[in-house]
Amino acid sequence: MFLLYGAYGYTGELVAREANARGRDVVLAGRRADPLDDLAAELDCERRVFPVDAAADHLDGVDCVLNCAGPFAETADPMVDACLATGTDYLDVTGEMEVFEALAARDAAAEAAGVTLLPGVGFDVVPTDCLAAHLAERLPEATHLRLGFDALGSVSPGTAATAVDSLGEGGAVRRDGRIQRVPSAWKSRRIDFGDGERTAVTIPWGDVATAYYTTGIGNVEVYAGVPPGAVLALRASRPLEPLLSLPLVTDTLQSLVHRVAAGPGERKRERTTCRVWGEARVVGESGIERRAVSRLRTPNTYALTVDSALAAVERTLSGDAPAGFTTPGGAFGPEFVLGLDGVEGFDDAG
Ligand SMILES: NC(=O)c1ccc[n+]([C@@H]2O[C@H](COP(=O)([O-])OP(=O)(O)OC[C@H]3O[C@@H](n4cnc5c(N)ncnc54)[C@H](OP(=O)(O)O)[C@@H]3O)[C@@H](O)[C@H]2O)c1
């Protein structure tokens, strides 16, 4: 049986409904009774109400937790404490680099407890992480990895809130195995995501953390496709970054986000698709560069998140995930993404 924490949030509710439709044994959980009661009554599921720091008292009979309550910088650590104390596997849909790094640092403790720590089982990072694993298989000597995605579709309130929380932090890449802070939109390049070239800029996406653990490649940059004018606008906003992390500014933006963002509706989730691109590189002793490029096409980011999170829970419940910290591509291999609904690839080139 698995417990879904944050079950009445936008993403949590999508996962709850799909788990129910698939006949899965799920307990719905969250910190507020009212929205949880309504959802549990409608889906005829068990529900448990508790704040995240009391989780250890509420995991009786639970084999695996799927945490959909973000920002995960607030919820992952206390939920992992509870999972380690009770011998429960932990999965979440974070995309937050710092959260991946914090959970990676708990690898030894999780392994000793026989517990799987598998963050990032949503759109961030399943397709990009599986693509990274695929590229590392194609070019095992690779020293540099570039990953990118072109996602057309609106975001949910929680994703916007998580993004607001990280405003002001600038960008990040991995250099020689270490995460390095860089300015926003630090590099831009033209990328053919599979539909002709478009402009993309570096972003501090979860793979800056995870791709290293999945592939061992120490230099990682992640790019997002942006409209042509956006590069200049992003760079022009750099002097404002310190202002954007002031509590007054983030609090105001947070309340705005929750008032105006509703998350993509069903029609938008069905219509929009996403393209994912990756390139592994190595320069040989002769100075000649070798490259491998591969691409994927996926459904809408939220549709994929629901499917990939449930698939990862099922594989974990079946005992397929190792104990300790792991990543989607590391735990289940590159082909994991190809088993998800509507995913096409790998399209190999280079
Ligand atoms: N990896 C991916 O690709 C991916 C995909 C989708 C979403 N996400 C991430 O998932 C998170 C949720 O997104 P969403 O759109 O579902 O947001 P949402 O609609 O705002 O829902 C957030 C949920 O988390 C709960 N929550 C927040 N802080 C909490 C805390 N400190 N303790 C207990 N519960 C807490 C909320 O409960 P209350 O209402 O009681 O505050 C709510 O149930 C975001 O961080 C988003 O970035 C990632």
The ligand as an ORCA input file, in Angstrom:
! r2SCAN-3c Opt
* xyz 0 1
  N       8.698     17.129    -10.930
  C       7.747     17.620    -11.667
  O       7.797     17.564    -12.857
  C       6.565     18.238    -10.992
  C       5.303     18.152    -11.595
  C       4.232     18.717    -10.926
  C       4.430     19.367     -9.703
  N       5.684     19.431     -9.188
  C       5.929     20.070     -7.894
  O       5.000     19.556     -6.964
  C       4.700     20.530     -6.012
  C       3.179     20.642     -5.882
  O       2.653     21.221     -7.050
  P       1.081     21.469     -7.182
  O       0.880     22.129     -8.475
  O       0.348     20.230     -6.888
  O       0.852     22.528     -5.983
  P      -0.430     22.890     -5.138
  O      -1.673     22.718     -5.939
  O      -0.145     24.225     -4.539
  O      -0.408     21.794     -3.985
  C       0.599     21.747     -3.010
  C       0.202     20.740     -1.947
  O       1.277     20.671     -1.006
  C       0.780     20.906      0.290
  N       1.813     21.554      1.092
  C       2.591     22.601      0.754
  N       3.442     22.901      1.747
  C       3.194     21.995      2.723
  C       3.751     21.773      4.020
  N       4.741     22.542      4.493
  N       3.263     20.751      4.758
  C       2.269     19.974      4.305
  N       1.685     20.129      3.086
  C       2.150     21.147      2.313
  C      -0.429     21.799      0.075
  O      -1.274     21.745      1.203
  P      -2.071     23.088      1.698
  O      -3.058     23.411      0.626
  O      -2.673     22.656      2.966
  O      -1.014     24.167      1.826
  C      -1.034     21.126     -1.158
  O      -1.730     19.963     -0.826
  C       5.406     21.816     -6.462
  O       6.601     21.959     -5.722
  C       5.709     21.561     -7.904
  O       6.870     22.251     -8.321
  C       6.741     18.878     -9.802
*
